[in-house]
Amino acid sequence: MSYVKKIANFDNNITGLLIEELRRKWAELWGLQPHARIGRVMLEKSLEYKQRELNGQGLKPGQQKRLDHLIAQYRRNQECFRENQVGIKPGTKLIRNWKGERHTVTVLDDGGFSHKGKKYTSLSEVASTIAGSRWNGWAFFGLKHKKEKKA
């Protein structure tokens, strides 16, 4: 059975379903089991999106570009979305004084960064350009969490 046929039977009233039923529907439409930590709200939103996608109303180009960037980031480092890491929202300005010069970096909608009119794909690229040597961008801009000491 194709996804199109499955979606024709999609129940728009998913808010009243038990979590187990939401998980079953999600697995059916996406073709894999949802992660155990995905909650009700995310399951509902994901099912609603899948319905729109299968009806030809998926992501806008900017959203797709951002998603592609996040997927690439995850493939490089599967720990990148752990709860203890800081997320940076598009539009955020990162400011760093380096050798007497103030540098402002803007987080872009597609997950990239802008510095002095030039676009970069990673914060480390920006930091290395500013410093003239390799830097971890998160550390350079003071965004990297220090590991908590266990008692």
C-alpha angles and dihedrals in degrees: 000000000000125000089246091061091045092051092051086067093044113135109226090198096076096139092083096052124108114253091248090057091048090052091049092050091046092052091048095052099038096039096232139068116271117243112267091242096056106111134209098272093051092046091051093047091046092051091048090050092048089053091052091046093052089049090055096259102109129141126330114247093258092049091049091050091051091048091050089052092050091049091051090048091051092048090054093047122009090193092062096100099047114140094248094062125092118244118212117215121217111266093034114137117218115200126195130170110216124179092339096312125108114226122195120194123188122208109229129217092249092056094260129115135238124212124169092344095307124113121227130188096214139030089232089061090055094046092048091049091051096044097038091230137067115291137169101244094215091053094043092055094040096247100119115104117230114234112261115242113238116225 
